Amino acid sequence: MDFNFSAEQEMLRDSVARYFGDHYAFPQRQAVIRSAEAWRPGFWRGLADDLGILGAPFDEAMGGLGGGAIETMIVMEEIGKALVIEPYLDTVVIGGGLLRRCGTPRASELIGGIIAGEVRLAFAHLEPSSRFGLANVTTSAVQDGNTWRLSGLKDAVRGAPFATHVLVNARVGGASGERAGVSAFLVESGGAGLASREYPTVDGSRAADLKFDGVSAELLGPAGQGFDLLEAAVDEGVVAICAEGVGVMRRLLADTVEYTKQRKQFDAPIAANQALQHRMVDMYMTLEQSVSMTYMATLKLDRPALERKRAVSAAKVQVGKAAKFVGQSAIQLHGGMGMTNELAVSHYFKRAAMIESELGSVDHHAARIEQCDAAA
């Protein structure tokens, strides 16, 4: 199987990497996370107007670039290398993926807003007792004439403080844990009945706990039959976050190799120590395994559901374990310097730790693989 990128895909990678290098260097990123807004509206607009990557996975008829999962993977890896905190994953990948599958005029309108940089989405799916399960939802939706009313709690909604809309998985029937009865809804941020408690995350982004009290919402897809749509869109998100993890690990490894060449002990760089060389080789091999698993999962996103889910979860298990190993090894090889805020490696380590459990922990996805094998 040919894993080489096309000329157009290589151009996309180079363009995104160059743009991030010019506009999202580490000092600029640190200034952003310390600012009151905690994100850069101008940079987000640049992703739409200068690069056009907010439309990367959408058809040209919608105003997008006509790309697909591979283009998304390329962009997300560069996002990982630059530690971009703007909500590309939730808005373009998960939100856009769900809206593409809806296929309604309203969904097309929202996709146009995403491509133009005017619509930013947050994905509210976690609840106090959900444990990553999309069907483990107690937030309820009740029809009220031509609209729906949502009531319930959602925890740790990443990017909610700067989202224009929130995507919510809620239940129109059935009991928590049942797939039937789950639907996807769209809520405007700041709407009546929506309370938000915002806070910074350990990796420099922002999140919020949301309380819905009869909030007006738009139904996306068929009522009570939205689980499969949600699951497919979230699987795209899982693969995208694996690609981001690859980008994070590439930087962790590169910075560690460079540091060990400069740091000296007994008048010799510590990179000359054979034991440290072995550790860095292990980091490299773990990273390359993650690259291969991420590529394979990306290519299987359009396969039948069982095959897709198994490949996606296998990649997440590998990347989750790798992010932990590469991150901890980078910190160890940097010594005390690795834990300081002044050094970029500490921030990459924090993001790697978040990626390990975001959209499902290693244990969650390992159990999902077992479920796929049992159903095969």
C-alpha positions in Angstrom: 0.0 0.0 0.0 1.3 3.4 -1.0 1.5 5.8 2.0 3.1 8.6 0.0 1.3 11.9 -0.2 0.3 13.4 -3.6 1.9 16.6 -4.8 -1.2 18.6 -3.7 -1.1 17.1 -0.3 2.5 17.9 0.2 1.8 21.5 -0.9 -1.0 21.6 1.8 1.4 20.3 4.4 4.1 22.9 3.5 1.6 25.8 3.3 0.1 25.0 6.7 3.5 24.4 8.4 4.9 27.7 6.9 1.8 29.7 8.0 1.9 28.3 11.5 5.6 29.0 11.7 5.0 32.6 10.7 1.8 33.2 12.8 1.9 30.7 15.7 5.4 30.5 17.0 5.8 29.4 20.6 6.1 32.9 22.1 3.0 34.0 20.2 1.1 31.0 21.4 2.1 31.7 25.0 0.9 35.3 24.7 -2.5 33.9 23.4 -3.1 31.6 26.4 -2.3 34.4 28.8 -4.6 36.8 27.2 -8.2 37.6 28.3 -9.7 36.1 25.1 -7.5 32.9 25.3 -7.7 32.5 21.5 -6.9 34.6 18.4 -9.9 35.6 16.3 -7.6 37.1 13.7 -5.7 33.8 13.4 -8.9 31.9 13.0 -10.0 34.3 10.2 -6.6 33.7 8.6 -7.2 30.0 8.5 -10.4 30.8 6.5 -9.2 33.6 4.3 -5.4 33.0 3.9 -5.2 29.2 4.0 -8.8 28.1 3.4 -8.2 25.0 5.6 -11.5 25.5 7.4 -13.0 24.1 4.2 -10.4 21.4 3.7 -12.8 18.4 4.1 -15.9 19.9 2.4 -16.9 19.6 -1.2 -16.1 22.3 -3.6 -19.8 22.8 -4.3 -20.0 24.0 -0.6 -17.1 26.3 -1.0 -14.6 23.9 0.4 -11.3 22.5 -0.9 -12.8 19.1 -1.8 -10.4 17.2 0.4 -11.0 14.4 2.7 -9.7 12.4 5.7 -6.1 12.5 4.5 -6.1 16.3 4.2 -7.7 16.5 7.7 -4.9 14.3 9.0 -2.3 16.5 7.4 -3.7 19.7 9.0 -4.2 18.1 12.4 -0.6 16.9 12.5 0.6 20.4 11.9 -1.8 21.7 14.5 -0.1 19.3 16.9 3.3 20.5 16.0 2.3 24.1 16.6 0.1 23.4 19.7 -2.8 25.4 18.1 -5.6 25.8 20.6 -8.2 27.2 18.2 -11.2 24.8 17.8 -10.4 23.1 14.5 -11.1 19.6 15.8 -14.6 20.4 17.3 -15.6 22.8 14.5 -14.3 21.4 11.3 -13.8 17.7 12.0 -16.5 16.6 14.4 -19.0 19.4 13.8 -18.4 19.5 10.1 -18.5 15.7 9.8 -21.9 15.6 11.6 -23.3 18.4 9.4 -22.1 16.7 6.2 -24.0 13.5 7.2 -27.2 15.4 7.9 -27.4 16.7 4.4 -30.1 19.3 5.2 -30.3 22.9 3.9 -29.7 24.1 7.4 -26.6 21.9 7.7 -25.3 23.3 4.4 -25.8 26.8 5.7 -23.8 26.1 8.8 -21.0 24.4 6.8 -20.8 27.6 4.8 -20.4 29.5 8.1 -17.6 27.2 9.2 -15.7 27.6 5.9 -16.1 31.4 6.2 -14.7 31.4 9.7 -18.0 32.7 11.2 -19.3 29.5 12.9 -17.3 27.9 15.7 -18.5 24.8 17.4 -18.0 23.1 20.7 -18.9 19.5 21.2 -20.8 18.8 24.5 -20.9 15.1 25.0 -19.4 14.3 28.4 -21.6 14.0 31.4 -20.7 13.4 35.1 -21.2 9.7 34.7 -20.9 9.1 30.9 -17.3 7.7 30.9 -16.8 8.5 27.2 -19.9 6.6 26.0 -21.9 8.6 23.5 -25.0 6.6 24.5 -24.5 7.2 28.2 -26.5 10.3 28.1 -29.2 11.6 30.4 -29.5 15.1 29.0 -33.1 15.2 27.7 -34.8 16.8 24.7 -38.5 17.5 24.6 -40.3 18.8 21.5 -42.0 22.1 22.0 -44.0 23.0 18.8 -41.4 23.5 16.1 -38.4 23.6 18.4 -36.8 21.4 21.0 -35.9 22.1 24.7 -32.8 20.6 26.3 -32.3 20.0 30.0 -29.2 18.5 31.6 -25.5 18.8 32.4 -22.4 18.6 30.2 -18.9 18.6 31.6 -15.5 19.7 30.2 -16.8 21.1 26.9 -13.5 22.1 25.2 -13.6 25.4 23.4 -17.0 26.4 24.7 -15.9 29.8 25.9 -15.3 31.0 22.3 -17.8 28.9 20.4 -20.8 30.4 18.6 -22.8 27.2 18.8 -22.7 24.0 20.8 -23.3 20.5 19.5 -25.1 18.4 22.1 -26.0 14.7 22.2 -29.3 14.4 24.0 -31.9 11.8 24.6 -35.5 12.0 23.2 -36.4 8.5 24.5 -35.0 5.3 26.0 -32.7 4.9 28.9 -29.1 5.9 29.4 -26.8 3.5 27.6 -29.3 2.7 24.8 -28.3 3.8 21.4 -31.9 4.2 20.3 -33.3 7.6 21.4 -30.0 9.5 21.1 -30.0 12.6 18.8 -27.7 15.5 18.0 -28.8 19.0 18.6 -27.4 22.5 17.9 -27.6 25.3 20.5 -26.6 28.9 20.1 -24.1 30.0 22.7 -25.5 32.5 25.2 -29.1 31.4 24.7 -31.7 31.7 27.4 -31.5 28.9 29.9 -27.9 28.0 29.2 -25.5 28.5 32.1 -21.7 28.2 31.7 -18.9 27.8 34.2 -15.6 28.5 32.3 -12.1 27.6 33.3 -8.6 27.0 31.8 -7.4 23.5 30.9 -4.0 22.1 31.8 -2.8 22.3 28.2 -3.6 26.0 27.8 -7.0 25.9 26.2 -10.4 26.8 27.7 -13.4 24.6 28.6 -16.7 25.0 30.4 -19.3 23.0 32.3 -22.7 23.7 30.8 -26.1 23.5 32.4 -29.1 23.3 30.0 -32.5 24.4 31.5 -35.1 24.3 28.8 -32.7 25.6 26.2 -34.0 26.1 22.7 -32.2 23.7 20.3 -32.3 22.6 16.6 -32.5 18.9 15.8 -29.8 17.6 13.5 -30.8 14.4 11.7 -33.8 12.1 12.6 -35.2 12.3 16.1 -34.0 9.4 18.3 -31.9 8.0 15.5 -28.8 10.1 15.6 -26.4 7.8 17.4 -24.8 6.3 14.2 -24.3 9.9 12.8 -22.6 11.0 16.0 -20.5 7.9 16.2 -19.2 8.2 12.7 -18.4 11.9 13.2 -16.6 11.3 16.5 -14.6 8.5 14.9 -13.3 11.1 12.4 -12.5 13.2 15.4 -10.6 10.3 17.1 -8.4 9.8 14.1 -7.8 13.5 13.8 -6.7 13.7 17.4 -4.4 10.7 16.7 -2.8 12.8 13.9 -2.5 15.8 16.3 -0.8 13.4 18.8 1.7 12.4 16.1 2.5 16.1 15.5 3.0 16.6 19.3 5.2 13.6 19.6 7.3 14.7 16.6 8.1 17.9 18.4 8.7 16.2 21.7 11.3 13.9 20.0 12.9 16.6 17.9 13.3 18.9 20.9 14.7 16.1 23.1 17.3 15.1 20.5 18.4 18.7 20.1 18.6 19.2 23.8 20.7 16.1 24.4 23.1 17.3 21.7 23.6 20.6 23.6 23.5 19.5 27.2 26.9 18.5 28.4 28.2 16.3 31.3 31.9 15.7 31.8 32.7 17.8 28.8 30.6 15.6 26.4 27.0 16.0 25.2 24.7 13.6 27.0 23.5 12.4 23.5 26.8 10.4 23.5 25.4 8.3 26.4 24.4 4.9 24.9 21.5 4.4 27.4 20.0 7.8 26.4 20.5 6.9 22.7 18.5 3.7 23.3 15.7 5.7 25.0 15.5 8.1 22.0 15.4 5.2 19.6 12.5 3.7 21.6 10.7 7.1 21.4 11.3 7.1 17.6 10.0 3.6 17.1 6.9 4.2 19.2 6.2 7.4 17.2 6.5 5.5 13.9 4.1 2.9 15.1 1.7 5.6 15.9 2.1 7.2 12.4 1.4 3.8 10.8 -1.7 3.1 12.9 -3.0 6.7 12.3 -2.6 6.3 8.5 -4.4 3.0 8.5 -7.3 4.3 10.6 -7.6 7.3 8.3 -7.8 5.0 5.2 -10.5 3.0 6.9 -12.9 5.8 7.9 -15.1 5.0 4.9 -15.2 1.2 5.5 -18.2 -0.7 7.1 -18.9 0.4 10.6 -17.4 -2.6 12.4 -14.1 -2.4 10.5 -13.9 1.4 10.9 -14.5 1.3 14.6 -11.9 -1.3 15.2 -9.2 0.5 13.2 -10.1 3.8 14.9 -9.9 2.4 18.4 -6.7 0.5 17.6 -5.1 3.7 16.5 -6.3 5.6 19.6 -4.9 2.8 21.9 -1.5 3.0 20.2 -1.4 6.9 20.2 -2.6 7.1 23.8 0.2 4.7 25.0 2.8 6.4 22.8 1.9 9.9 23.9 2.4 8.9 27.5 5.7 7.1 26.8 7.2 9.8 24.5 6.0 12.6 26.7 7.4 11.1 30.0 10.7 10.2 28.2 11.1 13.7 26.9 10.6 15.2 30.4 13.0 12.7 31.9 15.7 13.4 29.3 15.4 17.1 29.8 15.7 16.7 33.6 14.3 19.5 35.8 14.3 21.9 32.8 11.6 19.9 31.2 9.0 20.9 33.8 9.5 24.7 33.4 6.9 26.8 31.7 9.7 28.6 29.8 10.6 25.5 27.9 8.2 24.4 25.1 8.6 20.7 25.9 6.6 21.1 29.1 3.6 22.4 27.1 3.9 19.6 24.5 4.0 17.2 27.4 0.7 18.6 28.8 -1.0 18.4 25.5 0.2 14.8 25.1 -1.3 14.0 28.5 -4.6 15.4 27.4 -4.6 13.6 24.1 -4.1 10.3 25.9 -7.7 10.5 27.3 -9.5 13.0 24.9 -12.4 11.3 23.1 -11.8 8.1 25.0 -9.0 6.7 27.1 -6.8 3.7 26.2 -9.0 1.5 28.4 -12.2 2.7 26.7 -10.9 2.0 23.2 -9.4 -1.3 24.2 -12.8 -2.4 25.4 -14.3 -1.1 22.2 -11.9 -3.3 20.2 -13.0 -6.3 22.2 -16.6 -5.5 21.4 -15.9 -5.3 17.7 -14.1 -8.6 17.8 -17.0 -10.2 19.6 -19.4 -8.9 17.1 -17.4 -9.9 14.1 
